[in-house]
Amino acid sequence: MKLIKQGAEAKIYRGDFYGRPCILKERFSKSYRQPALDRSLTAQRIKAEVRALFRCRLHGISVPTVYFVDIDSSCIYMEDITDSCTVREYIVQTQKENGDSAISQLKPLAAKIGGIVGKMHGNNILHGDLTTSNMLLRGSPLDLNIVMIDFGLSYFDSLAENKGVDLYVLERALLSTHPNTEELFTTLLEAYKQANKKGAAEVISKLDEVRMRGRKRTMVG
Ligand SMILES: Nc1ncnc2c1ncn2[C@@H]1O[C@H](COP(=O)(O)OP(=O)(O)OP(=O)(O)O)[C@@H](O)[C@H]1O
């Protein structure tokens, strides 16, 4: 197994699992935490991640297949989404190559993302860390074959308020990472409404409230 990324919470390795391309996500302990609490928190995060991956799959949302979970060593072995790039990389590249016309090119992608998040929320799956780095585009980006990853902060909840916060995190991530993408977020929300017909109106009104609170916080400092 070869280390490919060392994050704040986990190390990511690439290798193989009985002949299949595999990603190993190993959560490490935090020395500032009391050891028993640390073990329990780490185990909770792993279980939350695996549960969300299974639940997504159950509802037809594309995620890596889980091959094996070892709570004792804090490891998840999962399918390596080979031949992929992150949505973040794709948007950056498209904006670099196409300037102003990039936005219209990226609209189908935004709509696809909105549809996926709407479906997740319709099934009460909250991601907790929706960013363009946590979405992979498999194969040709034009196929819009999106695979969602990094469910370490995910949870199940029916509250519109929390879904609004999930969308707000995505909006902030999109606008702060990619300039001039307000229009893309509007496209994304339209698709979200279609995919989560029953709940969308309430969630979007909560999103407005969360935005206002965010703005007030920025103004007050
Ligand atoms: N199943 C996978 N297939 C292919 N690449 C993956 C897979 N899982 C993770 N990666 C790669 O590893 C990176 C980090 O993965 P992930 O976001 O799950 O870890 P993390 O430690 O929680 O990251 P972060 O600290 O950035 O939130 C991803 O951006 C992606 O490039």
The ligand as a MOL file (V3000), in Angstrom:
LIG
                    3D

  0  0  0     0  0            999 V3000
M  V30 BEGIN CTAB
M  V30 COUNTS 31 33 0 0 0
M  V30 BEGIN ATOM
M  V30 1 N -12.4300 5.6790 -3.2200 0
M  V30 2 C -11.5510 6.5350 -3.7370 0
M  V30 3 N -11.1100 6.4120 -4.9980 0
M  V30 4 C -10.2050 7.2680 -5.5320 0
M  V30 5 N -9.6600 8.2880 -4.8510 0
M  V30 6 C -10.0430 8.4550 -3.5710 0
M  V30 7 C -11.0090 7.6070 -2.9440 0
M  V30 8 N -11.1860 8.0120 -1.6640 0
M  V30 9 C -10.3690 9.0720 -1.5060 0
M  V30 10 N -9.6830 9.3410 -2.6350 0
M  V30 11 C -8.6830 10.4100 -2.8400 0
M  V30 12 O -8.1410 10.7740 -1.5880 0
M  V30 13 C -8.4800 12.1210 -1.2660 0
M  V30 14 C -8.8230 12.2430 0.2190 0
M  V30 15 O -9.8950 11.3820 0.5470 0
M  V30 16 P -10.9690 11.7430 1.6800 0
M  V30 17 O -11.5440 13.0880 1.3490 0
M  V30 18 O -11.9010 10.5980 1.8620 0
M  V30 19 O -10.0140 11.8210 2.9510 0
M  V30 20 P -9.9260 12.8920 4.1120 0
M  V30 21 O -8.7080 12.5820 4.9050 0
M  V30 22 O -11.2200 12.9400 4.8440 0
M  V30 23 O -9.6910 14.2150 3.2790 0
M  V30 24 P -9.8810 15.6960 3.7810 0
M  V30 25 O -9.0140 15.8700 4.9950 0
M  V30 26 O -9.4120 16.4900 2.5600 0
M  V30 27 O -11.3660 15.8640 4.0410 0
M  V30 28 C -9.6400 12.4790 -2.1860 0
M  V30 29 O -9.7000 13.8620 -2.4900 0
M  V30 30 C -9.3470 11.6450 -3.4210 0
M  V30 31 O -8.4120 12.3190 -4.2460 0
M  V30 END ATOM
M  V30 BEGIN BOND
M  V30 1 1 1 2
M  V30 2 1 2 3
M  V30 3 2 2 7
M  V30 4 2 3 4
M  V30 5 1 4 5
M  V30 6 2 5 6
M  V30 7 1 6 7
M  V30 8 1 6 10
M  V30 9 1 7 8
M  V30 10 2 8 9
M  V30 11 1 9 10
M  V30 12 1 10 11
M  V30 13 1 11 12
M  V30 14 1 11 30
M  V30 15 1 12 13
M  V30 16 1 13 14
M  V30 17 1 13 28
M  V30 18 1 14 15
M  V30 19 1 15 16
M  V30 20 2 16 17
M  V30 21 1 16 18
M  V30 22 1 16 19
M  V30 23 1 19 20
M  V30 24 2 20 21
M  V30 25 1 20 22
M  V30 26 1 20 23
M  V30 27 1 23 24
M  V30 28 2 24 25
M  V30 29 1 24 26
M  V30 30 1 24 27
M  V30 31 1 28 29
M  V30 32 1 28 30
M  V30 33 1 30 31
M  V30 END BOND
M  V30 END CTAB
M  END
